[in-house]
Amino acid sequence: MSEQRAVVLDVDVGIDDALMILGLVSEPAVEVVAIGATHGNCTAANSARNALRTLEAVGITSVPVALGRESPLAEPTSAPQVHGHDGLGDIGLPEPAGSVTGESAADQLIRLSSERPDELDLITVGSLSNLAAALEKDPESLKRYRSVTYLGCLSRYPEPIVPDYNDANVYFDPNASRAVLSSDTPMTIVPIDLSRRAALEDRHLDALKNGQTPQARFAWTILPYYCNFYQERLGRWSASMHDPLAATIAIDPSLATEVVERPIVVEPYGDRHRAVGRTEPSADTAGIPAKRIVPQADLPRFLDRFVDSLLGPINPVYQSGN
């Protein structure tokens, strides 16, 4: 029997974030307790709206969604080419019936960690603005989570022949990334040099296209925009399941086939920033505690599990609150 987990999400709800939410609410041993919206793929306001849309698409109205900080950058960066201007493919989805709670995402993080210390798993897959704000208010807040899993960074410096990686979650707010990644908060990092390889196979896409569950239907509504973007990068019509991979490793650590510990340094890279797990000590790694990094995972098992979850029932834990 799978270990029961209660998770808190901090998300910039674009397409793969929405897919991640759909997968998590379909896991029989997982309860999504709360969601915080951050900026990144879209604005924090659109992220909150998209979280509510995704939940309501599968009949869930009991999960609170808190609005987080918008971008602190003078010229905010988002990813309309990947996720659409609204974050979910610009397909004209209706406005959600629900609304945000009125509590800030950072305050929600602090409150939940105080109310349920060592019980909750935090999964963060967008900019780290809300986590940095929580640390600023309460430096111990993130340590009270049973685990913290983050999608972002490079596991190490890439070889010159490796295609360039876009470390978006870091450059959306470099200062917040530096504050969190250099803190003494224990974290598990699912790096983008791993997650970019977690691309759906044709059989997965066919299963979702023909799926009859609310999760599969909503997934297939938003997936084409994402696959169209990734077609040139992958050489086939598919997409990388970045956020779902991070979430599934968080709830099932056995998917990780290699784990290393390295300090992570946020550094300028061209006109942006990236975060790199350093394999050798240097002046800029001094004082930075190592983070657990997952450079390798069982991607076929992950992809099968993720798609199967979207083809199954919603966890009935949400029914009592609707």
N, C-alpha and C positions, 0 to 999 in steps of 0.2 A: 504494500500500500504506500502511495506517495506521501511524503511529509506535507502536512498542512502549512500553508504560508499565507500571510496577510501582507499585501504590498501597498505601498504608496508610490505614485508616479509623479515625476516632474517632466513635462513634455512640451515640445513645440509642435503641436499636432499638424504635421503634414501627412502624406499618404502612408509612409511606413509606420509612423506613430499610431495612426488609426488602425492599421493592420495589427500592430502589437496589442492595442487595447482589445480588439476583437478576439485575439488569441488568448489573452489572459482571462477574459470573462468567460471563456469556454473551457478553461482548465478546471477539472473537478476538485482539485486540492488547493486552489488559489482563490483568495478573495481580494478584489481591488477595493481598498478602504477609502481612498481619496485620491484626487488628481489635482496637481498644481500646474498652471499654464505659464510657460515662459516664451520668450521670443526666439526666433531662429529661422525655421523654414518659412514662417510668417510672423505677424505681430503677435504679442501675447494675447491681445483681445481676440484675434482670429483663432488662435490656438485654443482658448477657452471655448469659443463658439464651436469649434470642430470637435472638441472632446465631448461636448454635450450632444452634438449631432450624431457622433459615432455611437454613444451609449443609447440614445433614443432610437437609433436605427434598429437596435436589437431589443428594444423594449425595456431598457434599464433607466430608471429615474432616481434611484436611491443613492448613487455615488456622488458625493459633493465635489464640485469643481471650484477651485480658488484661483483668482486672477493674480498673476505675478508681475514682475517688473518688465517694462519695455526696454528696448535697447538703449544703453547709455552712450552709444557712439554718435558723433556729430552727423555721420552719414550711415544710418542703420543698414545692415546687410540682411538680405533674405534670399530665398531660393525659388522665385516664381517659375524659372525654367525647369525646375525639377518637380515642384508640387502645385504649380498654379499660383495666381496672386492671392487666392483665398486659402491656399494650403491644401485643398482637396480636389484639385484638378479643374477648377473653374467650370463645373458642370451645372451650376445653378441649383445647388442643394437648398432646400427651404431653411429658414431660420429655426433654431431649436426652440422648443416650447419652454424649456427650463432656463435658468440663469445662474450666474456665479453666486457664491455664498455671501460675499461681502467681506470675508476674511482674506488677508493677503496670503499668497502662496508661501512666503517665508514664515509668516506667523503660524500657518497651518503645519508646516514642517516642525517647527519648534513645539507647538502644542501636542501634536500626535506623539512625538518622541518622548515628551514628558509624561503623557497619559499612559503610554504603553511601552515603557523602556524594554529594550532587548526582545521585543515581540515582532516588530515590523521590519520588512525588507524595503529599502528605498531603491527605486530604479529611475535613473535620470538619463534622458536621451536627447536633451536639447542644450541650449546655452546654460551655463552654470550660474546665472545671475541670481536665481532664487536661493540656491544653496549658499552662495557667498553672502547674501543678505542674512540668511539664517545664522551663519557662522559669526557675522559681525555683531548680531544681537546676542547670541548665545554660543560661545565657542565650543561648548560641549554638546550641542544639539544633535549633530550628525553622528556622534559616537554612540548615542543612545539607540540608534537603529541596529537591528540584528545584523544587517549587512547593507552596504551601499554599492550599487553596481552602476557603472557609467559607460556609455557608448561614446567613444572619441579617442583621440591621440593616435600616434604611431607606436607600435611595440618597440621599434628601434629605428635607426636611420635606414632608409631604404637603399638598396643597391642602385647604382646609376641606371641600370637597364629597366628598373621597375617603373611602370607608369606613375605619373604624379598623383599624389593623394590629396583630396580636398578635405582638410580637417575642419569642417564647417562649425561644429559645435564649439571649438576652441576660438576661432576667429570671430564668432558672433559677439563674444565679450572676453577679450584676452585677459583683462585684469581680474575678472571673476574666475576665469579658468586658472590663472596663476594662484589666486588666493586659496582655491579649493584643492588643487592638485599638489600644492606645496604644504598643505596643512597636515597635521598628524591624524586626520580622520582615516581610519582603515577603509580602503576601497578596492573593489575589483574592477579592472579596466578591460572592456571588450574593444580592442582597437580597430580602426577602420581598415587596416591592412588585412585583418581577418574578415570583418563583416562584409567587405566588398565582394568576397568570394562566395557568399551565401546567396547565390542567385537561384531563383525558381527554375525547375526543369519544365519541359513542355507538359509532362504528365501532371505536374502540380497545377499549371495554368489551366489545363483541360478540366481537372477536377473542380477547380473553383468556378470556372465558366459554367459548368453543368450542376454545380451545387445548389441545393434547394433550401439550405438553412438561411436565416437572416444574415448571419455573419458572412457566408459565402456570397450572397447576393450583393451586400454592401461592398465587400472587398472587390468584386468584379466591376462594380460601378466606378470605383476610383482607381483601380489598377492600370487601365490602359494609358492614362496620361503618364504615369510613372514608367511604364514599360517603354513607351515611345521615347522618353528621355534616355533610358539606359540602352536602347537598341544599338546606338553607335558605339558606346563604351564596351558593351559586352559582346558585340558581334552577332547578337540574336535578340529577338523580341522577348525580353524578360526584365527582371529587376532584382537588385540586391536587397535582401531583407535585413538591413542594418539593425533597426530597433527591435524587431522580433527576436533576433539572435541574442542581443544583450539581455532581454527580458527572460528568455528561455534558459540561458545560462544562469541567471539569477535564481530561478526557481528549481533548476536541475543542474547543479554544479558538475555532475558526472559527465556532462557534454564536453567539458574542457578536457582536452587530451594533453595539454602542456600548460603549465603555469610557471611564470618567472616573477621575480621581484626586482624592480628597478625604480630609481627616482625618475620622475617625469619633469621635464623642463619645458616651459612655454617660451618660444623664441620667435623673433621675426622671421618671416619667410616670404620673400618677394614683397608684395604690397599688403600682406596679411600676416597672420601668426599661425603657428602649429605647435603641438605638444609632442615631445619625443621621449620615449623611454631610453635612458642612457645606459649603455652597457659598460662604460668606463667612467670612473670618477673624474671630476674636473672642478674647476673653481665654481661654476654655476650649478653644480649639484650639491655643494656644501650646505648642510642643514636641511635638505629636503628628504623627508622620510620616503622609503621605497613603497610603491604600490604593487599590488598583485595584478599582473597583466596576463591575459590569456591569448598567446600568439597562435594557438592551434586548437581546433575543436572538431567534433564529429559532425560535420556539416550535413551529410546525407541524413543522419538520424534526426538532426534538428529540423530540416526542411520537411521531412515526412511527418514528424510530430506536429509541427506548426500547422501544416495544411490539414491534417486530420482533425485538429482542434476546431478549425473553422467549419468543418463538415459535421460536427457533432453538436450536442445540445449546449445551451447556455447553463452555466452553473446555477442551480436552483437557489443558491444563497441570496440572490438578488430579488427573488420573487416576493419575499415577505415585506420588502421595503417599498414595493410599487403600489 
